[in-house]
Amino acid sequence: MFYSIKAHQKGIEVKKALSITSKITLWLLALLGVYALVIFVALKTYYQNKGYSILTFGVIIMTEETYEAYLDTNIKQKR
């Protein structure tokens, strides 16, 4: 009887530890998601000011005007 009470108490302690660990993990994942969102918004505004469009994270496309300007500067640099 004495052994089963101790084992039961340890089981409760393990459950509490797992609960705390899972809550910490969820909070860390939430913070990581917020951090990624902030970086995405910062990159999006930075590149939009330069005339680029961002479709998804890390994919940057040029508008027609920006591409023409890029070609002009590239040709001028080669001369």
N, CA, C and O atoms as a GROMACS GRO file, in nm:
protein
  316
    1MET      N    1   0.083  -0.119   0.000
    1MET     CA    2   0.000   0.000   0.000
    1MET      C    3   0.087   0.125   0.000
    1MET      O    4   0.058   0.220  -0.073
    2PHE      N    5   0.190   0.126   0.080
    2PHE     CA    6   0.278   0.243   0.090
    2PHE      C    7   0.347   0.271  -0.044
    2PHE      O    8   0.362   0.386  -0.084
    3TYR      N    9   0.389   0.164  -0.112
    3TYR     CA   10   0.458   0.178  -0.240
    3TYR      C   11   0.365   0.237  -0.346
    3TYR      O   12   0.407   0.320  -0.426
    4SER      N   13   0.242   0.194  -0.348
    4SER     CA   14   0.150   0.241  -0.450
    4SER      C   15   0.116   0.389  -0.433
    4SER      O   16   0.092   0.459  -0.531
    5ILE      N   17   0.115   0.439  -0.309
    5ILE     CA   18   0.090   0.581  -0.286
    5ILE      C   19   0.206   0.664  -0.342
    5ILE      O   20   0.184   0.767  -0.406
    6LYS      N   21   0.331   0.619  -0.317
    6LYS     CA   22   0.447   0.691  -0.369
    6LYS      C   23   0.448   0.689  -0.522
    6LYS      O   24   0.476   0.790  -0.586
    7ALA      N   25   0.417   0.574  -0.579
    7ALA     CA   26   0.414   0.564  -0.725
    7ALA      C   27   0.306   0.655  -0.782
    7ALA      O   28   0.326   0.718  -0.886
    8HIS      N   29   0.193   0.663  -0.714
    8HIS     CA   30   0.084   0.750  -0.758
    8HIS      C   31   0.127   0.896  -0.752
    8HIS      O   32   0.097   0.974  -0.843
    9GLN      N   33   0.196   0.935  -0.645
    9GLN     CA   34   0.244   1.073  -0.632
    9GLN      C   35   0.344   1.107  -0.743
    9GLN      O   36   0.342   1.217  -0.799
   10LYS      N   37   0.433   1.012  -0.774
   10LYS     CA   38   0.530   1.037  -0.881
   10LYS      C   39   0.459   1.049  -1.015
   10LYS      O   40   0.499   1.129  -1.100
   11GLY      N   41   0.354   0.970  -1.034
   11GLY     CA   42   0.277   0.980  -1.158
   11GLY      C   43   0.214   1.117  -1.173
   11GLY      O   44   0.211   1.172  -1.283
   12ILE      N   45   0.163   1.171  -1.063
   12ILE     CA   46   0.104   1.305  -1.066
   12ILE      C   47   0.212   1.409  -1.097
   12ILE      O   48   0.188   1.502  -1.174
   13GLU      N   49   0.331   1.394  -1.038
   13GLU     CA   50   0.440   1.487  -1.063
   13GLU      C   51   0.483   1.484  -1.209
   13GLU      O   52   0.511   1.587  -1.269
   14VAL      N   53   0.487   1.364  -1.266
   14VAL     CA   54   0.525   1.351  -1.407
   14VAL      C   55   0.420   1.418  -1.496
   14VAL      O   56   0.455   1.487  -1.592
   15LYS      N   57   0.293   1.399  -1.464
   15LYS     CA   58   0.186   1.462  -1.542
   15LYS      C   59   0.196   1.614  -1.534
   15LYS      O   60   0.176   1.683  -1.634
   16LYS      N   61   0.226   1.668  -1.415
   16LYS     CA   62   0.241   1.813  -1.400
   16LYS      C   63   0.359   1.863  -1.482
   16LYS      O   64   0.350   1.966  -1.548
   17ALA      N   65   0.470   1.789  -1.478
   17ALA     CA   66   0.589   1.829  -1.553
   17ALA      C   67   0.561   1.828  -1.703
   17ALA      O   68   0.603   1.918  -1.775
   18LEU      N   69   0.490   1.725  -1.750
   18LEU     CA   70   0.457   1.719  -1.892
   18LEU      C   71   0.362   1.832  -1.932
   18LEU      O   72   0.374   1.888  -2.041
   19SER      N   73   0.270   1.864  -1.844
   19SER     CA   74   0.177   1.972  -1.872
   19SER      C   75   0.251   2.105  -1.883
   19SER      O   76   0.226   2.184  -1.975
   20ILE      N   77   0.341   2.130  -1.790
   20ILE     CA   78   0.419   2.254  -1.792
   20ILE      C   79   0.507   2.259  -1.916
   20ILE      O   80   0.518   2.363  -1.982
   21THR      N   81   0.571   2.147  -1.948
   21THR     CA   82   0.658   2.141  -2.066
   21THR      C   83   0.580   2.167  -2.194
   21THR      O   84   0.627   2.238  -2.282
   22SER      N   85   0.462   2.109  -2.204
   22SER     CA   86   0.382   2.130  -2.326
   22SER      C   87   0.336   2.275  -2.337
   22SER      O   88   0.330   2.330  -2.448
   23LYS      N   89   0.302   2.338  -2.225
   23LYS     CA   90   0.262   2.479  -2.228
   23LYS      C   91   0.378   2.567  -2.271
   23LYS      O   92   0.361   2.660  -2.350
   24ILE      N   93   0.497   2.539  -2.219
   24ILE     CA   94   0.616   2.616  -2.257
   24ILE      C   95   0.644   2.599  -2.406
   24ILE      O   96   0.676   2.695  -2.475
   25THR      N   97   0.632   2.476  -2.454
   25THR     CA   98   0.657   2.449  -2.596
   25THR      C   99   0.557   2.524  -2.684
   25THR      O  100   0.596   2.580  -2.786
   26LEU      N  101   0.431   2.524  -2.645
   26LEU     CA  102   0.330   2.596  -2.724
   26LEU      C  103   0.358   2.746  -2.726
   26LEU      O  104   0.345   2.810  -2.830
   27TRP      N  105   0.396   2.802  -2.611
   27TRP     CA  106   0.429   2.945  -2.607
   27TRP      C  107   0.550   2.977  -2.693
   27TRP      O  108   0.552   3.079  -2.762
   28LEU      N  109   0.652   2.891  -2.691
   28LEU     CA  110   0.770   2.914  -2.774
   28LEU      C  111   0.735   2.907  -2.923
   28LEU      O  112   0.785   2.987  -3.002
   29LEU      N  113   0.650   2.813  -2.960
   29LEU     CA  114   0.607   2.804  -3.100
   29LEU      C  115   0.526   2.927  -3.140
   29LEU      O  116   0.540   2.978  -3.252
   30ALA      N  117   0.441   2.975  -3.050
   30ALA     CA  118   0.364   3.096  -3.079
   30ALA      C  119   0.456   3.216  -3.097
   30ALA      O  120   0.437   3.296  -3.189
   31LEU      N  121   0.556   3.230  -3.010
   31LEU     CA  122   0.651   3.340  -3.023
   31LEU      C  123   0.731   3.330  -3.152
   31LEU      O  124   0.759   3.431  -3.217
   32LEU      N  125   0.769   3.209  -3.189
   32LEU     CA  126   0.842   3.189  -3.314
   32LEU      C  127   0.756   3.228  -3.434
   32LEU      O  128   0.805   3.287  -3.530
   33GLY      N  129   0.629   3.195  -3.429
   33GLY     CA  130   0.538   3.233  -3.536
   33GLY      C  131   0.522   3.384  -3.547
   33GLY      O  132   0.520   3.438  -3.657
   34VAL      N  133   0.511   3.451  -3.433
   34VAL     CA  134   0.501   3.597  -3.433
   34VAL      C  135   0.629   3.658  -3.489
   34VAL      O  136   0.624   3.753  -3.567
   35TYR      N  137   0.743   3.604  -3.449
   35TYR     CA  138   0.872   3.653  -3.496
   35TYR      C  139   0.883   3.637  -3.648
   35TYR      O  140   0.930   3.729  -3.716
   36ALA      N  141   0.841   3.523  -3.701
   36ALA     CA  142   0.845   3.500  -3.845
   36ALA      C  143   0.751   3.596  -3.918
   36ALA      O  144   0.783   3.644  -4.027
   37LEU      N  145   0.636   3.623  -3.859
   37LEU     CA  146   0.541   3.716  -3.920
   37LEU      C  147   0.598   3.857  -3.925
   37LEU      O  148   0.582   3.928  -4.024
   38VAL      N  149   0.664   3.899  -3.817
   38VAL     CA  150   0.726   4.032  -3.813
   38VAL      C  151   0.833   4.044  -3.920
   38VAL      O  152   0.841   4.144  -3.990
   39ILE      N  153   0.916   3.940  -3.934
   39ILE     CA  154   1.021   3.942  -4.037
   39ILE      C  155   0.958   3.948  -4.176
   39ILE      O  156   1.005   4.022  -4.262
   40PHE      N  157   0.852   3.871  -4.198
   40PHE     CA  158   0.786   3.871  -4.328
   40PHE      C  159   0.730   4.008  -4.362
   40PHE      O  160   0.747   4.056  -4.474
   41VAL      N  161   0.664   4.071  -4.266
   41VAL     CA  162   0.606   4.203  -4.291
   41VAL      C  163   0.716   4.306  -4.316
   41VAL      O  164   0.701   4.392  -4.403
   42ALA      N  165   0.826   4.297  -4.240
   42ALA     CA  166   0.937   4.390  -4.260
   42ALA      C  167   0.997   4.374  -4.400
   42ALA      O  168   1.024   4.472  -4.468
   43LEU      N  169   1.019   4.249  -4.442
   43LEU     CA  170   1.073   4.226  -4.576
   43LEU      C  171   0.976   4.272  -4.684
   43LEU      O  172   1.017   4.328  -4.786
   44LYS      N  173   0.848   4.247  -4.661
   44LYS     CA  174   0.749   4.285  -4.761
   44LYS      C  175   0.746   4.436  -4.779
   44LYS      O  176   0.744   4.484  -4.892
   45THR      N  177   0.747   4.511  -4.671
   45THR     CA  178   0.746   4.657  -4.683
   45THR      C  179   0.876   4.708  -4.742
   45THR      O  180   0.876   4.804  -4.819
   46TYR      N  181   0.987   4.646  -4.706
   46TYR     CA  182   1.117   4.689  -4.759
   46TYR      C  183   1.123   4.671  -4.911
   46TYR      O  184   1.166   4.761  -4.982
   47TYR      N  185   1.079   4.556  -4.959
   47TYR     CA  186   1.086   4.530  -5.102
   47TYR      C  187   0.976   4.601  -5.180
   47TYR      O  188   0.995   4.631  -5.298
   48GLN      N  189   0.862   4.627  -5.118
   48GLN     CA  190   0.757   4.701  -5.188
   48GLN      C  191   0.801   4.845  -5.213
   48GLN      O  192   0.765   4.904  -5.315
   49ASN      N  193   0.879   4.902  -5.121
   49ASN     CA  194   0.929   5.037  -5.140
   49ASN      C  195   1.027   5.043  -5.257
   49ASN      O  196   1.048   5.149  -5.315
   50LYS      N  197   1.087   4.931  -5.291
   50LYS     CA  198   1.182   4.926  -5.403
   50LYS      C  199   1.114   4.884  -5.533
   50LYS      O  200   1.181   4.873  -5.636
   51GLY      N  201   0.984   4.860  -5.531
   51GLY     CA  202   0.911   4.825  -5.652
   51GLY      C  203   0.895   4.677  -5.676
   51GLY      O  204   0.848   4.638  -5.783
   52TYR      N  205   0.930   4.594  -5.581
   52TYR     CA  206   0.913   4.450  -5.596
   52TYR      C  207   0.780   4.409  -5.534
   52TYR      O  208   0.720   4.483  -5.456
   53SER      N  209   0.735   4.291  -5.570
   53SER     CA  210   0.616   4.233  -5.508
   53SER      C  211   0.654   4.099  -5.447
   53SER      O  212   0.725   4.020  -5.510
   54ILE      N  213   0.608   4.074  -5.327
   54ILE     CA  214   0.636   3.946  -5.261
   54ILE      C  215   0.508   3.863  -5.264
   54ILE      O  216   0.405   3.904  -5.211
   55LEU      N  217   0.516   3.746  -5.327
   55LEU     CA  218   0.399   3.658  -5.332
   55LEU      C  219   0.389   3.576  -5.205
   55LEU      O  220   0.287   3.579  -5.136
   56THR      N  221   0.494   3.503  -5.175
   56THR     CA  222   0.499   3.426  -5.052
   56THR      C  223   0.633   3.451  -4.988
   56THR      O  224   0.716   3.523  -5.044
   57PHE      N  225   0.657   3.394  -4.873
   57PHE     CA  226   0.780   3.419  -4.800
   57PHE      C  227   0.900   3.373  -4.882
   57PHE      O  228   0.912   3.255  -4.915
   58GLY      N  229   0.987   3.465  -4.915
   58GLY     CA  230   1.109   3.432  -4.988
   58GLY      C  231   1.096   3.435  -5.139
   58GLY      O  232   1.196   3.419  -5.208
   59VAL      N  233   0.975   3.455  -5.192
   59VAL     CA  234   0.957   3.461  -5.337
   59VAL      C  235   0.933   3.606  -5.376
   59VAL      O  236   0.832   3.666  -5.338
   60ILE      N  237   1.025   3.661  -5.450
   60ILE     CA  238   1.017   3.802  -5.489
   60ILE      C  239   1.004   3.808  -5.641
   60ILE      O  240   1.082   3.746  -5.713
   61ILE      N  241   0.905   3.881  -5.689
   61ILE     CA  242   0.891   3.899  -5.833
   61ILE      C  243   0.906   4.048  -5.864
   61ILE      O  244   0.884   4.133  -5.777
   62MET      N  245   0.942   4.077  -5.987
   62MET     CA  246   0.957   4.216  -6.028
   62MET      C  247   0.833   4.258  -6.106
   62MET      O  248   0.774   4.180  -6.180
   63THR      N  249   0.796   4.385  -6.088
   63THR     CA  250   0.693   4.440  -6.175
   63THR      C  251   0.758   4.474  -6.308
   63THR      O  252   0.880   4.471  -6.320
   64GLU      N  253   0.678   4.504  -6.407
   64GLU     CA  254   0.732   4.531  -6.541
   64GLU      C  255   0.826   4.652  -6.540
   64GLU      O  256   0.932   4.649  -6.603
   65GLU      N  257   0.786   4.758  -6.470
   65GLU     CA  258   0.869   4.877  -6.464
   65GLU      C  259   1.002   4.849  -6.395
   65GLU      O  260   1.107   4.896  -6.439
   66THR      N  261   0.996   4.773  -6.288
   66THR     CA  262   1.119   4.742  -6.214
   66THR      C  263   1.211   4.656  -6.298
   66THR      O  264   1.333   4.674  -6.295
   67TYR      N  265   1.154   4.563  -6.374
   67TYR     CA  266   1.237   4.476  -6.458
   67TYR      C  267   1.304   4.558  -6.569
   67TYR      O  268   1.421   4.536  -6.600
   68GLU      N  269   1.230   4.651  -6.628
   68GLU     CA  270   1.288   4.737  -6.732
   68GLU      C  271   1.400   4.822  -6.673
   68GLU      O  272   1.504   4.841  -6.736
   69ALA      N  273   1.379   4.875  -6.554
   69ALA     CA  274   1.483   4.954  -6.488
   69ALA      C  275   1.604   4.868  -6.456
   69ALA      O  276   1.718   4.912  -6.469
   70TYR      N  277   1.580   4.744  -6.416
   70TYR     CA  278   1.690   4.652  -6.388
   70TYR      C  279   1.770   4.624  -6.514
   70TYR      O  280   1.893   4.623  -6.511
   71LEU      N  281   1.701   4.602  -6.625
   71LEU     CA  282   1.771   4.579  -6.752
   71LEU      C  283   1.852   4.701  -6.793
   71LEU      O  284   1.965   4.688  -6.839
   72ASP      N  285   1.793   4.820  -6.777
   72ASP     CA  286   1.865   4.943  -6.813
   72ASP      C  287   1.992   4.959  -6.731
   72ASP      O  288   2.098   4.989  -6.787
   73THR      N  289   1.984   4.938  -6.601
   73THR     CA  290   2.103   4.955  -6.517
   73THR      C  291   2.204   4.846  -6.545
   73THR      O  292   2.324   4.870  -6.539
   74ASN      N  293   2.157   4.726  -6.576
   74ASN     CA  294   2.248   4.616  -6.606
   74ASN      C  295   2.324   4.644  -6.736
   74ASN      O  296   2.443   4.615  -6.746
   75ILE      N  297   2.254   4.698  -6.836
   75ILE     CA  298   2.319   4.732  -6.964
   75ILE      C  299   2.418   4.846  -6.944
   75ILE      O  300   2.528   4.843  -6.999
   76LYS      N  301   2.379   4.946  -6.865
   76LYS     CA  302   2.469   5.060  -6.840
   76LYS      C  303   2.595   5.016  -6.766
   76LYS      O  304   2.703   5.069  -6.791
   77GLN      N  305   2.582   4.921  -6.675
   77GLN     CA  306   2.698   4.875  -6.600
   77GLN      C  307   2.794   4.797  -6.688
   77GLN      O  308   2.915   4.798  -6.662
   78LYS      N  309   2.746   4.730  -6.790
   78LYS     CA  310   2.832   4.650  -6.877
   78LYS      C  311   2.908   4.736  -6.978
   78LYS      O  312   3.009   4.691  -7.032
   79ARG      N  313   2.864   4.857  -7.004
   79ARG     CA  314   2.931   4.944  -7.101
   79ARG      C  315   3.055   5.005  -7.045
   79ARG      O  316   3.123   5.081  -7.114
   0.00000   0.00000   0.00000
